Amino acid sequence: MKSRESKDNKVSISIGCDHAGYPYKEAIMELLEEKGFAVNDKGTYSSESVDYPDFVHPVAESIERGEAHLGVLICGSGNGVAMTANKHQTIRAAICWNEDLASLARHHNNANVIAIPARFISKDEAVKLVDIFVHESFDGGRHQRRVDKISIC
């Protein structure tokens, strides 16, 4: 998979969350910027209660338009953001709560969005999972055949 780069040749990552994920988003953005990624913050911008789809769709759309290579989504369980993102035909969002899942989501499933369950893992764990996710790549081969069968349109 070819990386999409920002105007300054940095790989671009879109990030979004609901109120439960807001503190995690800030820490994850700091890591990504330190690692040299261009980060597109799609919100939310506080811990006040919000509806997660309002922030998931802009992340997914930025990937579909080629403005971002990968996405990071965070909510309480990871389920809501993953379900919403996966409504987009080209998005493959994977809920990850340990290192193996984050790695395999990229290697075997060519996931382009990681969904973090903020109420079930620590902030430090979330940061580590995102770091793994953004640095892994798709294995292709037999996995490509499977990935090709995911989309129904």
N, C-alpha and C positions, 0 to 999 in steps of 0.2 A: 504494500500500500504506500503510495507516494504521500509524503508529508506536504501539507499546505503551510506556507510560510507567510508571515505578516510582511508589510512593506520593508521592514528592517531585517528580513530573512530569519526571523524567529518563528519556530513552530507555534501555532496559535491554538489555545485551549479556551473554550467557553465554559463558564461555571455559573451555576445557579442553585438556589436553595430556598427552603421555606424558613420559617422562624426557628424551628428546631435545629436546623443546619447552619444558621447564621454564624455562630462562633467558630464552627469548623471551617466554614468557607474562608473566613479571614486568615486562619492558620494555613490552609491549603494554598491560598493565593500567594502568601508570603513565600512558601516553599517553591512554587512554580516560578515566580519571578526571580528568586535567587538562583534557580537552575537555568535561567535564560529563556524561559517560555514567554510568549506574548499572551497575556490573560485578558479575556473579554468577560467582564463581570456583568451578568444579566440580572443580578439581584437575588434576593431581597437585600435590603440595606439596613435592617435592624432585627431585633428579636420580637417585634410586634407580630401578632397573628396575621397570616396571609394564606392565600390559596396557592398551593405549590404549582398547579398547571400554568399559572400566570408567569412563572419563571422557567419552567421546563420547556415549553414550546419555543421561546426565543433561543435557548441553547440548542435544541434539536434543529431548528431552522437555520441557525448559523453554520451548522455542520452540513446540512443539505445544500446550502448556497455556496459552500466552499470557503467560507470565511474562517472556519476553524477545522482543525484536523480531528480533535478529540473533545469530549465533554466530561465535565464532572458535575454530578447532581447530588444534593444532600437533603434528606428529610429524616423524620424520626425513625421510620422503619426501613427506608429505602424502597419500599414497595410502590408507594404512590408515584414517586418520580420515575421509577423504572417503567411502570405500566403506562404512564403518560408518554414518556419518550418513545417507547416501543410502538406507539400508534403511528409514528412516522416510518414510512417504508424503508428508508435507508439507515435507520438507527438500530443499533444492536446494543441496548443498555443491559448491563449485568450488575446485579446486586452483589457486592463483595464485602465480606466481613472478616476475611483472613488472607494471608499472603498468597497461599496457593490459589484461591479463587481469583484474586486480582491478576495473577500471572496467567492462569489458564484461560481467563476471559479473553485475553489478548491472543495467546498462542493458538488456542483451539477454536475460538468463536469469532475472532476478529472483532471483538466488541469495540465500539467507538465511543461509548459512554460508560463511565463507572458510576454506580449508584451506591451511595454510602448511607448506612443506617445509623444515624447519630445517637440514637438512644440505646444502642446495643454495643458500641465500641467506643474507646476513648478517642480524644482528639489526636493524641500522638499516633495511635493505631491508624486512624483515618489518613493522616498525613503520609504515613509509611505506605499504605495501600495505594494511594494516588501516585506516589513516587515510583512504585513498582509498575503500576498500570501504564504510566506515560513513557516508561523506558523499555517496555517489552514490545515485541513485534509478532505478527501473525506468522504461523508456521506454513500455511498454505498446504499444498499436497492434498492428502485425503480430506483434510479439514475444509478446503475450499469447496469441494463437492457438497458438503453438508451445509456450509454457510449459504451456498447458492440456492438451497432449498428452503430457506427461512422465509423470504418474501413471497407473498401470494399474488402480487401484481407485477 
